Amino acid sequence: MGQSARVFVVDSAQYIFGPFRLVPAEHLLLREDSPVPLAPKAYELLVALVRRNGHLASRDELMHEIWPDSFVEEINLTVNISLLRKTLGEQPDGRQYIATVPKRGYRFDAAVYESPQETKPSTALDEPPPQKPPNVPSSPIQEGVNGLSPAIAKPRSTTWLYTEVLALLGIAVLASLLMWRHSHQSANSGQPNPDHSGTQNVQALDLYNRARALWNKRSVDSVQQSLELFHQAIEADPNYAPAYAGLADAFITAGSYGNSFLAPQIALPKAEEAAKKALTLHDSLSDAHTSLAYIKLTYDWDWAGAEAEFKRSLQLNPSDANTHHWYSHLLMAQGRVLESHEQSEQALDLAPIDRVINEHMAWHHLMAREYSRSIPQALKAIEIDPDFVQAHRVLGLAYLYTGRFSEACAEFKKGVDLSHGDPVAQAYLARCYALSHRTGEAHQILDSLIKAKEERYVSSAEIAAVYAALGDQANCLTWLGKAVQERASAIIYLNIDPVFDRMRANPGFQAIVRQVGLTPETDETTKK
């Protein structure tokens, strides 16, 4: 008789904390019996922390456990911790479920109750199962024990064989169509064909397409998930240049967009590394040039270098809406309003039903002080995607600067709700309170943001903007100085953002504008 071999049994315990129930055996997280979606690595990280509840889990320990066979950076751990905190929210006493132990790691800081379930021992034998005696038919009960119903246990007919062959052919055709679609899209967009910049790996292609779709949603959760999927696409095909360009864009959004959750000093160097890797693999990949241009714009303040990269990208691919979109940001920040409008219009022509491009067109009108054009455009973006936080934000600003304070604050409150309390969304609500003379509520949010900054990244530029709305120029300058040090992306818009209009004559403000590489604008009407 052969030796028995041990089979490892999946953890069958359930872990209960707050309103949540964690069931590792089912890869399931429930909030009051409703499933909570989590990316695979985020789920594994949660399980690892909950099993150690009350005890320190070092960064090295978690990296080794969650990514044992992959060479990934510690930023992956930071991103997934942020995703978990966003998903779990706060405990009733206001504490986070996951506490940071400075310079060490993390601790799951909540009471956890373990509910074991009955499990059966599992062994595997290296000898074949016993054969049934000849001429003795199996009973339905015996066949049920073997996992097959009598109907399924019958010999397969020719029809079954044809069905299986057709299924396999269908899979092959689907894979070929995916490859053709990717090649066709690349050709139409001016990007190199898959033989040079794409991939023959169907898994990598699928991961990349899913990651791009998530990234374009522009929410904190979707961007965090896209980071993980771009990494997985690169693991599946390390020479897949578009995946590196996608990873660069995800890091850009994580560290420089309207709901940034990573410090720019962490995210933007990672973005630059990924963009340059993409260009090393293929130097004519337009997406990578666009990524590099945006990094030069928002992080390096290299205005000439950024514009050269945008123009290079458009030379390679004049039909990419995102390049026109991001290029218009540079033009608007420099006060080149008409040129920005042209790029924004081209982006909208290329992607007329894209939520981001429609929201951007509304933003362009907002920064150009064309509020009557900004409002309907923002409403169109909301019609396309009612849950798009940035569209509600632009609409709220347009209402705010036209004196419609109650409508403005209502839009910013929607942004807070939709983003589950994102700090940037809260900062915009505080702006609204400040400009509508609800200073007590504005200061209350300010205090919470400054406190939150001790635990996570909160842009100093957003805090400065609230002080500007309050008319507190001294504190505004203090926080703008901090924003310059952390390279906050919003700092490039100082010349055009209406919230800073009352600061323009301040010599300290003008000095900060010069630090960014711009000429101070003392009269906003000269931009039009």
C-alpha positions, -999 to 999 in steps of 0.1 A, spaced: 0 0 0 14 34 -9 24 62 15 -1 89 22 8 125 13 -3 154 33 -26 180 16 -27 214 32 -62 224 43 -73 260 36 -80 280 67 -117 272 75 -121 296 104 -142 327 102 -130 360 117 -155 385 129 -147 421 136 -171 451 138 -197 446 111 -174 424 90 -170 386 87 -138 373 70 -141 338 55 -106 328 40 -118 294 28 -143 311 5 -121 341 -3 -150 362 11 -154 394 31 -189 402 43 -203 434 57 -235 424 75 -239 395 51 -233 416 20 -201 407 0 -174 434 -1 -153 433 -33 -115 433 -28 -86 429 -52 -68 395 -46 -37 409 -30 -56 433 -8 -77 403 4 -46 382 12 -31 412 31 -63 416 51 -62 379 61 -26 381 71 -33 411 93 -64 397 109 -47 365 118 -21 385 136 -46 409 152 -32 429 181 4 420 170 29 438 149 32 426 113 65 440 99 67 453 63 93 427 54 71 399 68 40 411 49 59 416 16 74 381 19 40 365 26 18 384 1 44 385 -28 66 355 -21 76 348 -57 76 383 -72 100 411 -72 77 440 -63 83 473 -46 71 483 -11 48 508 -27 25 478 -34 21 472 3 13 509 9 -13 510 -19 -31 479 -6 -31 491 30 -47 523 17 -72 503 -2 -81 483 29 -85 514 51 -108 529 25 -129 497 23 -132 491 60 -137 527 71 -134 536 107 -144 519 139 -172 534 161 -145 552 182 -130 568 152 -99 545 150 -87 529 118 -89 491 117 -53 490 105 -28 510 126 6 521 113 35 513 135 60 540 124 91 526 106 81 490 115 49 479 99 12 476 107 -11 462 134 -48 451 130 -62 472 158 -97 458 164 -112 430 185 -114 399 164 -136 368 172 -126 336 156 -154 312 148 -140 278 138 -158 255 115 -158 217 114 -133 204 88 -125 170 75 -90 156 74 -76 154 39 -51 129 27 -41 118 -8 -31 82 -16 -5 75 -43 -22 43 -53 -52 41 -76 -87 39 -62 -101 4 -57 -116 -11 -89 -152 -24 -88 -157 -61 -94 -165 -71 -130 -201 -74 -141 -213 -55 -111 -230 -22 -121 -226 9 -100 -256 20 -80 -268 56 -82 -256 60 -46 -220 47 -54 -218 70 -84 -230 99 -63 -202 92 -39 -177 95 -68 -191 129 -76 -210 119 -108 -247 115 -114 -257 84 -134 -264 106 -164 -230 123 -163 -212 90 -158 -225 76 -191 -200 72 -220 -197 104 -240 -215 104 -273 -201 118 -306 -222 150 -299 -202 155 -267 -170 153 -286 -181 177 -313 -193 201 -285 -158 200 -268 -140 205 -301 -163 235 -309 -157 249 -274 -119 247 -279 -122 263 -313 -143 291 -298 -116 298 -272 -89 299 -299 -111 323 -320 -117 345 -290 -80 347 -282 -73 356 -318 -100 383 -318 -85 398 -287 -51 400 -303 -65 414 -335 -85 440 -316 -54 451 -297 -34 453 -329 -62 471 -347 -66 497 -319 -28 502 -318 -27 507 -355 -56 532 -355 -41 552 -326 -7 555 -342 10 531 -318 34 504 -330 19 471 -338 19 442 -313 50 426 -328 70 456 -314 51 471 -285 23 448 -278 21 412 -265 13 378 -278 4 368 -242 -34 367 -239 -33 369 -201 -12 400 -201 -35 416 -227 -66 408 -206 -50 422 -175 -39 453 -193 -73 460 -207 -90 455 -174 -64 478 -157 -70 506 -183 -107 504 -178 -103 507 -140 -78 535 -143 -101 555 -165 -128 555 -137 -104 577 -117 -117 568 -83 -93 560 -54 -104 523 -54 -103 518 -91 -68 534 -95 -55 512 -66 -69 481 -84 -54 492 -117 -20 495 -101 -22 458 -91 -35 447 -125 -8 466 -144 18 449 -122 3 415 -130 3 422 -167 40 430 -165 46 398 -146 28 379 -173 49 396 -200 79 416 -187 85 430 -222 50 444 -227 57 482 -231 20 494 -230 17 478 -195 46 499 -182 30 530 -197 -3 521 -180 16 516 -147 31 550 -151 -3 566 -157 -17 548 -126 11 561 -104 6 596 -119 -31 595 -110 -23 581 -75 1 609 -68 -11 639 -87 -48 638 -95 -78 653 -78 -81 624 -53 -44 616 -49 -37 591 -22 1 587 -25 26 613 -18 41 627 -50 76 619 -38 66 583 -37 43 580 -67 59 602 -94 94 587 -94 77 553 -98 57 567 -127 89 580 -143 106 547 -139 78 529 -155 75 554 -184 112 552 -191 110 514 -191 82 515 -216 103 538 -239 133 515 -235 112 487 -248 98 509 -276 108 545 -280 79 553 -303 51 543 -279 31 575 -277 14 566 -244 48 566 -226 57 600 -240 24 614 -227 32 599 -193 66 613 -192 53 647 -203 28 648 -175 55 639 -150 77 667 -163 48 691 -159 34 683 -125 65 670 -107 96 685 -124 80 718 -134 100 714 -166 76 733 -188 97 732 -220 105 695 -216 69 686 -209 57 704 -240 83 687 -261 71 653 -249 35 662 -255 43 673 -291 63 642 -297 34 620 -285 9 638 -307 33 634 -337 33 597 -331 -4 595 -324 -25 626 -331 -57 606 -323 -51 600 -286 -77 619 -265 -57 616 -233 -27 633 -248 -47 663 -259 -64 663 -225 -32 664 -205 -15 688 -229 -43 713 -224 -35 713 -186 0 726 -194 -14 753 -217 -41 764 -192 -16 765 -164 5 789 -185 -25 810 -193 -26 800 -229 -64 797 -228 -72 796 -265 -46 769 -271 -59 749 -241 -94 752 -255 -83 738 -289 -66 708 -273 -97 702 -251 -120 704 -281 -99 679 -300 -100 655 -270 -138 658 -268 -141 652 -306 -121 620 -302 -139 608 -271 -174 625 -270 -189 601 -244 -159 597 -222 -166 608 -186 -131 621 -180 -129 641 -212 -163 657 -206 -154 666 -171 -121 681 -184 -139 703 -209 -160 716 -180 -128 722 -160 -113 741 -189 -144 764 -190 -142 768 -152 -105 779 -152 -113 802 -181 -140 818 -160 -166 807 -185 -190 794 -158 -221 795 -180 -203 770 -203 -188 749 -175 -221 741 -158 -239 723 -187 -206 705 -196 -203 692 -160 -239 681 -160 -232 662 -192 -203 644 -175 -226 635 -146 -252 623 -170 -226 599 -185 -215 588 -150 -236 600 -120 -209 587 -96 -180 605 -111 -167 626 -82 -146 650 -102 -176 660 -123 -196 669 -92 -165 688 -80 -163 710 -111 -200 716 -111 -198 726 -74 -170 751 -82 -190 766 -111 -219 770 -87 -197 784 -60 -181 811 -82 -215 822 -94 -228 827 -59 -250 796 -59 -237 785 -25 -263 760 -14 -262 741 -47 -224 742 -46 -221 727 -11 -247 700 -21 -224 690 -50 -193 689 -28 -212 668 -2 -221 643 -30 -184 642 -37 -176 634 -1 -202 606 0 -193 591 -33 -156 590 -24 -163 577 11 -148 607 28 -117 613 6 -96 641 20 -95 661 -12 -133 659 -15 -136 672 21 -112 700 13 -135 712 -15 -165 711 9 -145 732 33 -138 757 5 -175 760 0 -182 765 37 -155 792 38 -168 812 9 -204 809 20 -195 823 55 -198 790 73 -163 794 88 -169 772 118 -177 742 96 -147 750 73 -123 751 103 -137 718 116 -129 701 83 -95 718 82 -86 705 117 -96 669 106 -75 672 74 -44 684 93 -48 655 118 -53 630 90 -21 641 74 -2 625 103 -14 590 91 -18 594 53 -10 617 24 -32 648 23 -21 674 -2 -8 706 15 -21 725 -16 -56 715 -7 -52 728 28 -37 760 15 -67 765 -8 -91 763 22 -71 789 40 -72 811 9 -110 807 8 -110 818 45 -89 848 37 -61 837 60 -31 846 38 -5 838 64 -16 802 68 -22 799 31 14 808 24 27 784 51 8 755 35 17 765 0 54 764 11 48 728 22 30 720 -10 61 732 -30 83 709 -8 61 679 -15 56 687 -51 19 687 -49 4 687 -84 -21 715 -78 7 740 -73 11 744 -111 -24 760 -113 -17 789 -89 -20 815 -116 -54 804 -128 -73 789 -98 -99 814 -88 -96 804 -51 -62 822 -50 -74 855 -66 -72 874 -33 -36 862 -29 -22 875 -62 -9 908 -50 9 891 -20 47 891 -26 51 858 -8 25 843 -32 43 857 -62 75 842 -50 60 808 -48 46 811 -83 81 819 -95 94 788 -78 71 767 -100 86 783 -131 57 807 -139 54 845 -141 29 858 -114 -4 868 -128 -17 898 -109 -50 903 -128 -70 872 -137 -87 890 -166 -55 892 -186 -57 854 -191 -89 856 -212 
